[in-house]
Structure formats: C-alpha cells, structure tokens
C-alpha cells in the first residue's frame, strides 16, 4: 500500500511539472512555436528585450553565458565628466564612451613644468574608486604613484561634486 502511494505522488508531481511548463498565458509556453520573441524582432526596444529576458530566465541561466554581445559597457557619467574636467589641459587623442577609454596626448598642467600624458579607463557604472583606472606618463617614463593618486583623488572629488550638484544623492 505504501509503494502505491509514492508512485501516485510521483505521477502527480510529474503532471504538475508538465502543466507548469506548458502554461504562462497567451503567446508563451514550452510548446508554442509561433510566439515571436522580442530578441528576434528588429524593431524591439532594449526595454522589451530586457523584459523578455527576465520573463524567460530559469535556473539553468546561471550556468550559461547568455549576455548579448551587442550590449555596450556602461560607464559612470560623473566620473567621465570629472575626468574630462580635471584633465582639460591635456589634448584628447581618442575617446570611446562605450568602452570607457580616454587617451590624451602630452600637455603641461597650469603652473607646472612637466608634461604628462594620460590613459583613463572607466570600467563600471558605479561612482566608486574601483571604477577608475588611470595611467600617467611623463616624457621620461611613468609618473610617480603620488602624482597618479593625486589626480585620481581630484577626479573622484569632482565626480562627487557633480553628482551632488545634480541633486541625485
């Protein structure tokens, strides 16, 4: 009698799992092949695609790399603007806001006698010191760590000032 009860519970559980996979409303479900996905629609917005990804995610997504290769890297706008403000005495050679890279040429700071060249990487949308990577060069080699630290501190201080000015704190 006990084995029949366990078998009955197992069949009921399998039926429940099967029905759950088929349900979910109109246009969705495991067996609905005609449903058009937002990620396949060339006119779908980024919000629609993100909403679809949230709806269709599962436990197996933890083990797959389902990131969209066309998604751009986000950078913190305050660090970006602060970097351009603080390093405004350096001529800009290249700027890529999608990857967060700013490369400058040699320039002399106001009141200084040594020329510097900077390469900046902003790699995170957070207003955090870990988001900013700075490399300073002089004509004779790398700048001193104290100088790099002072410029990083100036950029982060300016970024905080810009954020406070926007009133989003």
Backbone bond lengths (Angstrom), bond angles and torsions (degrees), N, CA, C in turn:
res aa  C-N    CA-C-N  psi(-1)  N-CA   C-N-CA  omega(-1)  CA-C   N-CA-C  phi
1 X - - - 1.434 - - 1.514 110.61 -
2 X 1.338 119.18 -37.18 1.455 123.46 -178.70 1.520 112.37 -67.13
3 X 1.359 116.90 -37.02 1.467 119.91 -179.69 1.522 111.42 -67.96
4 X 1.337 117.61 -37.38 1.462 121.30 179.53 1.527 110.05 -64.57
5 X 1.303 115.49 -35.06 1.472 119.43 179.71 1.542 110.33 -66.94
6 X 1.337 117.48 -43.50 1.463 121.40 178.56 1.523 111.58 -65.36
7 X 1.319 116.74 -39.26 1.466 120.45 178.05 1.527 109.92 -64.66
8 X 1.303 116.78 -42.10 1.469 121.04 178.49 1.522 111.45 -62.81
9 X 1.339 116.94 -41.25 1.469 120.55 177.80 1.529 110.89 -65.28
10 X 1.325 116.68 -39.03 1.469 120.54 179.07 1.519 111.65 -65.03
11 X 1.332 117.49 -41.79 1.462 121.19 178.57 1.522 110.25 -65.65
12 X 1.325 116.58 -41.77 1.463 120.17 178.69 1.534 110.86 -63.01
13 X 1.335 117.42 -40.04 1.463 120.99 178.88 1.524 110.83 -65.33
14 X 1.333 117.95 -42.65 1.463 121.27 178.00 1.526 111.06 -63.70
15 X 1.306 117.22 -39.67 1.466 120.38 177.91 1.522 110.62 -64.82
16 X 1.317 116.46 -40.52 1.462 120.39 178.65 1.527 111.48 -63.77
17 X 1.331 116.92 -42.68 1.462 120.88 178.13 1.528 110.43 -64.68
18 X 1.305 117.72 -41.49 1.458 121.69 178.81 1.517 112.67 -63.18
19 X 1.334 116.84 -42.18 1.457 120.31 178.49 1.517 111.75 -69.24
20 X 1.304 117.49 -34.08 1.453 121.07 178.82 1.528 110.48 -65.83
21 X 1.313 117.59 -38.55 1.461 121.13 179.99 1.520 111.80 -68.24
22 X 1.316 118.28 -26.96 1.464 121.84 -178.43 1.519 112.78 -86.07
23 X 1.311 118.40 -22.94 1.458 121.33 -172.10 1.506 112.30 -86.55
24 X 1.341 115.17 -169.48 1.442 120.80 176.20 1.506 113.75 121.43
25 X 1.310 119.01 7.54 1.461 119.45 177.11 1.511 111.59 101.10
26 X 1.328 115.36 179.46 1.456 120.71 -177.22 1.520 110.85 -73.38
27 X 1.313 115.37 140.82 1.451 120.41 176.95 1.506 114.61 79.20
28 X 1.320 117.82 4.01 1.459 119.25 178.52 1.507 108.49 -131.55
29 X 1.262 117.08 172.02 1.446 121.28 178.43 1.502 110.74 126.18
30 X 1.314 114.39 164.32 1.443 121.22 -176.29 1.523 112.05 -69.54
31 X 1.355 117.27 -35.46 1.456 120.61 -173.28 1.520 113.62 -103.25
32 X 1.301 119.16 10.42 1.456 122.08 -179.82 1.525 108.52 -94.73
33 X 1.322 117.22 92.89 1.461 122.17 -175.86 1.518 112.49 -78.83
34 X 1.348 118.25 -16.80 1.446 120.92 -176.13 1.518 113.61 -87.41
35 X 1.312 118.13 -4.96 1.468 120.56 -178.43 1.521 109.66 -67.93
36 X 1.325 116.96 129.36 1.451 121.47 179.83 1.519 109.15 -87.60
37 X 1.311 116.37 127.46 1.453 121.16 -178.87 1.519 109.33 -88.40
38 X 1.324 114.95 143.82 1.468 119.92 179.70 1.521 111.19 -63.71
39 X 1.323 117.97 -31.91 1.466 120.33 -178.91 1.528 111.77 -70.00
40 X 1.354 117.48 -18.38 1.459 120.99 177.89 1.525 111.83 -93.90
41 X 1.332 117.11 -11.70 1.462 122.13 -178.05 1.529 109.39 -84.23
42 X 1.335 119.03 119.97 1.470 119.54 -178.04 1.527 113.31 -68.61
43 X 1.340 117.81 -15.49 1.454 121.11 -179.26 1.528 112.82 -102.12
44 X 1.316 117.54 6.15 1.463 120.94 -179.35 1.528 109.70 -73.33
45 X 1.310 115.61 142.50 1.458 120.49 178.19 1.513 109.71 -82.65
46 X 1.315 115.83 166.06 1.468 120.77 178.80 1.523 110.69 -63.09
47 X 1.339 117.55 -34.96 1.461 120.57 178.89 1.527 111.33 -66.20
48 X 1.336 117.78 -39.19 1.460 120.84 178.20 1.526 110.88 -64.95
49 X 1.324 116.27 -41.03 1.463 119.88 179.48 1.523 110.31 -66.63
50 X 1.332 117.14 -41.46 1.465 120.26 178.33 1.523 110.81 -64.92
51 X 1.329 117.12 -39.55 1.466 120.16 178.61 1.525 110.51 -65.18
52 X 1.329 116.92 -39.11 1.461 119.70 177.75 1.533 110.63 -65.11
53 X 1.314 116.33 -40.94 1.459 119.68 179.70 1.522 110.96 -61.55
54 X 1.342 116.66 -39.66 1.465 119.90 178.06 1.522 110.96 -66.97
55 X 1.337 117.42 -38.50 1.463 120.80 -179.57 1.511 111.95 -68.99
56 X 1.323 117.29 -35.03 1.458 120.49 -172.82 1.519 113.46 -100.54
57 X 1.321 118.30 9.71 1.454 119.28 -179.52 1.525 110.30 -77.71
58 X 1.316 114.69 153.89 1.456 120.23 179.92 1.522 108.68 -143.87
59 X 1.302 114.68 -178.77 1.459 120.70 179.56 1.524 111.48 -64.16
60 X 1.319 117.26 -30.86 1.462 120.75 -179.38 1.523 112.39 -69.42
61 X 1.340 117.85 -18.59 1.465 120.81 178.36 1.527 112.27 -63.87
62 X 1.310 117.76 -20.41 1.459 120.71 177.48 1.522 112.11 -65.44
63 X 1.340 116.31 -25.19 1.454 120.76 -175.50 1.518 113.53 -104.71
64 X 1.324 117.64 5.43 1.457 120.48 179.05 1.518 109.74 -118.89
65 X 1.310 115.74 158.63 1.456 121.59 175.39 1.522 107.08 -103.34
66 X 1.334 116.12 86.55 1.455 121.58 -175.65 1.524 112.16 -100.12
67 X 1.317 118.12 19.93 1.455 120.58 -179.91 1.521 109.96 -69.37
68 X 1.309 115.45 142.08 1.453 121.68 179.06 1.526 108.83 -75.79
69 X 1.335 118.83 120.81 1.465 120.01 -178.77 1.529 112.91 -68.02
70 X 1.329 117.96 -14.21 1.459 121.09 179.62 1.521 112.54 -89.24
71 X 1.320 117.75 -2.09 1.452 120.87 179.35 1.520 109.04 -75.12
72 X 1.315 115.76 134.35 1.456 119.75 -179.31 1.518 110.72 -85.00
73 X 1.309 115.97 157.42 1.441 121.67 176.33 1.519 107.73 -79.76
74 X 1.305 116.51 133.16 1.451 120.04 -179.94 1.518 109.28 -89.74
75 X 1.317 116.04 140.61 1.459 121.10 175.79 1.522 108.74 -121.27
76 X 1.301 116.47 155.85 1.449 121.25 178.96 1.512 109.32 -74.97
77 X 1.330 116.57 122.77 1.469 120.06 -175.15 1.524 111.90 -68.53
78 X 1.323 116.87 -28.78 1.462 119.51 179.90 1.526 111.13 -72.66
79 X 1.319 116.99 -41.89 1.474 119.76 176.79 1.520 109.72 -66.33
80 X 1.336 116.56 -39.15 1.466 120.95 179.13 1.529 110.53 -60.07
81 X 1.333 116.01 -51.31 1.469 120.16 -179.10 1.519 111.87 -65.55
82 X 1.328 116.88 -39.95 1.460 121.12 179.79 1.522 110.71 -64.10
83 X 1.323 117.30 -38.86 1.465 120.71 178.63 1.521 110.55 -62.38
84 X 1.332 115.68 -44.82 1.463 118.76 178.96 1.530 111.37 -66.56
85 X 1.346 117.78 -33.63 1.465 121.22 177.45 1.523 111.65 -68.15
86 X 1.314 116.65 -48.57 1.470 121.08 -174.98 1.528 110.81 -70.03
87 X 1.310 117.21 -38.87 1.472 120.74 -177.43 1.530 112.01 -96.74
88 X 1.331 117.11 28.14 1.465 120.19 -176.49 1.525 113.59 -67.97
89 X 1.314 118.30 -14.61 1.468 120.82 178.44 1.524 111.73 -82.48
90 X 1.340 117.54 -9.36 1.461 121.56 179.31 1.530 109.55 -96.36
91 X 1.325 117.66 135.55 1.472 119.16 177.05 1.536 110.48 -71.42
92 X 1.310 116.38 131.58 1.467 120.66 -178.14 1.519 109.47 -81.10
93 X 1.331 115.35 127.24 1.462 121.02 177.20 1.517 111.58 -94.94
94 X 1.338 116.74 -43.30 1.468 119.77 176.70 1.516 109.60 -152.38
95 X 1.323 113.06 146.99 1.464 121.30 -179.86 1.515 107.56 -137.19
96 X 1.314 116.94 130.68 1.465 121.44 176.30 1.517 108.50 -133.26
97 X 1.341 117.89 95.35 1.461 119.59 -177.98 1.524 113.51 -69.29
98 X 1.324 118.03 -15.88 1.462 120.29 179.99 1.528 111.96 -78.80
99 X 1.320 116.98 -34.58 1.462 119.58 176.71 1.518 111.85 -100.74
100 X 1.339 117.64 -10.54 1.457 121.27 176.81 1.512 114.52 82.04
101 X 1.332 118.11 27.77 1.460 121.38 -177.05 1.534 110.20 -109.88
102 X 1.333 114.59 132.40 1.463 121.88 173.69 1.528 106.73 -125.33
103 X 1.329 117.04 124.81 1.465 121.97 178.11 1.519 107.19 -120.38
104 X 1.324 115.70 129.52 1.466 120.13 -179.94 1.521 110.01 -116.56
105 X 1.322 114.68 166.08 1.447 121.35 173.10 1.523 109.45 -94.58
106 X 1.311 116.35 -174.47 1.468 120.65 179.64 1.520 110.65 -74.55
107 X 1.317 114.68 138.94 1.450 121.64 176.91 1.519 109.71 -156.22
108 X 1.311 115.98 155.53 1.466 121.45 -178.90 1.523 109.12 -104.47
109 X 1.342 117.70 128.15 1.471 119.22 179.11 1.525 110.50 -67.40
110 X 1.331 116.80 155.00 1.463 119.88 178.86 1.528 110.59 -59.77
111 X 1.323 116.22 128.73 1.462 121.20 -179.60 1.511 114.02 79.32
112 X 1.318 118.23 4.69 1.470 121.42 -179.80 1.506 111.06 -108.92
113 X 1.305 115.59 167.00 1.453 119.91 -178.85 1.516 112.66 -117.96
114 X 1.305 118.83 -6.92 1.455 122.38 -176.37 1.526 109.53 -108.38
115 X 1.327 116.36 137.02 1.470 121.17 179.19 1.527 109.61 -87.97
116 X 1.329 115.05 140.55 1.464 121.71 179.45 1.519 110.04 -125.02
117 X 1.328 114.02 154.91 1.452 123.02 174.00 1.528 105.84 -130.74
118 X 1.337 117.75 137.07 1.462 120.38 -175.58 1.521 111.49 -125.83
119 X 1.324 114.63 145.26 1.456 122.83 168.36 1.518 106.31 -126.51
120 X 1.339 116.11 124.78 1.456 121.42 -175.13 1.521 108.62 -120.94
121 X 1.337 115.54 137.06 1.454 122.22 174.24 1.518 107.57 -124.47
122 X 1.319 115.95 121.00 1.464 121.82 174.40 1.519 105.13 -108.98
123 X 1.328 116.09 110.85 1.454 119.61 -167.28 1.515 115.38 -113.37
124 X 1.327 118.64 11.78 1.453 119.98 -176.82 1.522 108.72 -153.09
125 X 1.337 118.35 145.81 1.461 119.50 178.11 1.529 113.77 -76.17
126 X 1.316 118.04 -4.25 1.467 120.82 -179.07 1.521 110.76 -80.98
127 X 1.340 115.51 145.53 1.463 120.71 174.32 1.519 106.81 -84.27
128 X 1.324 114.66 83.85 1.449 121.72 -171.68 1.527 108.58 -145.97
129 X 1.309 116.27 149.36 1.466 120.06 -179.67 1.524 111.86 -62.66
130 X 1.321 117.66 -28.83 1.466 120.44 179.45 1.519 112.30 -70.32
131 X 1.326 117.49 -15.80 1.461 121.31 179.74 1.521 112.45 -76.56
132 X 1.322 117.10 -18.42 1.461 122.35 -173.01 1.523 111.18 -108.15
133 X 1.314 115.62 126.30 1.470 122.08 173.25 1.520 107.20 -123.07
134 X 1.318 116.41 126.40 1.463 121.74 -175.81 1.515 109.87 -127.92
135 X 1.323 116.03 134.29 1.461 122.48 173.34 1.522 107.29 -124.17
136 X 1.326 116.00 121.07 1.468 121.90 178.19 1.515 109.24 -111.45
137 X 1.319 115.12 135.68 1.456 120.84 177.74 1.522 108.97 -124.48
138 X 1.327 115.41 146.13 1.456 121.68 168.85 1.519 106.62 -107.89
139 X 1.295 116.75 173.59 1.468 118.88 179.38 1.525 111.81 -66.52
140 X 1.330 116.70 -20.40 1.463 120.03 -179.66 1.525 112.75 -100.66
141 X 1.335 118.84 3.46 1.468 120.89 178.67 1.512 111.60 138.39
142 X 1.330 116.34 -164.55 1.464 119.59 -178.05 1.525 111.80 -64.95
143 X 1.333 115.61 146.59 1.466 120.77 176.67 1.519 109.05 -73.31
144 X 1.302 116.01 160.94 1.460 120.33 -178.93 1.527 110.13 -66.79
145 X 1.338 116.94 150.44 1.466 120.00 178.73 1.533 112.83 -59.76
146 X 1.324 117.03 -30.61 1.467 120.14 178.48 1.531 111.09 -66.07
147 X 1.329 116.00 -39.71 1.459 120.68 179.07 1.527 110.46 -66.88
148 X 1.330 116.33 -43.96 1.464 120.88 178.44 1.523 109.63 -60.43
149 X 1.327 116.90 -45.09 1.468 121.42 -179.56 1.535 111.06 -63.12
150 X 1.331 116.93 -39.73 1.469 120.54 179.52 1.525 111.05 -65.21
151 X 1.326 117.52 -40.25 1.463 120.55 179.21 1.533 110.32 -69.34
152 X 1.343 117.27 -41.58 1.466 120.46 176.18 1.525 110.98 -59.14
153 X 1.339 116.35 -45.04 1.468 120.37 178.84 1.529 111.27 -61.86
154 X 1.329 117.06 -40.28 1.462 120.72 179.07 1.528 110.85 -64.68
155 X 1.324 117.14 -40.42 1.472 120.91 178.86 1.521 110.36 -65.20
156 X 1.332 117.34 -46.92 1.462 120.16 -178.58 1.524 111.96 -66.80
157 X 1.328 117.32 -36.38 1.469 120.31 176.99 1.518 110.13 -64.54
158 X 1.316 116.70 -43.73 1.468 120.56 179.06 1.531 110.52 -65.27
159 X 1.333 117.52 -37.61 1.463 120.90 178.45 1.528 110.65 -63.20
160 X 1.318 117.00 -41.39 1.474 120.19 177.45 1.526 110.56 -65.11
161 X 1.314 116.85 -39.42 1.468 119.93 177.79 1.529 111.15 -62.35
162 X 1.321 116.85 -40.93 1.458 120.64 178.68 1.521 111.55 -65.28
163 X 1.314 116.70 -38.93 1.456 120.14 178.47 1.523 110.93 -66.72
164 X 1.305 117.55 -43.29 1.472 120.87 178.22 1.525 110.00 -62.98
165 X 1.315 116.07 -39.55 1.463 120.36 179.10 1.532 111.23 -61.65
166 X 1.322 117.03 -35.77 1.457 120.83 178.81 1.534 111.79 -72.27
167 X 1.329 117.35 -15.62 1.456 120.89 178.04 1.510 114.36 73.86
168 X 1.331 116.76 25.63 1.464 119.87 -178.57 1.531 112.03 -104.88
169 X 1.290 117.03 18.73 1.467 119.53 -176.74 1.490 111.62 -80.99
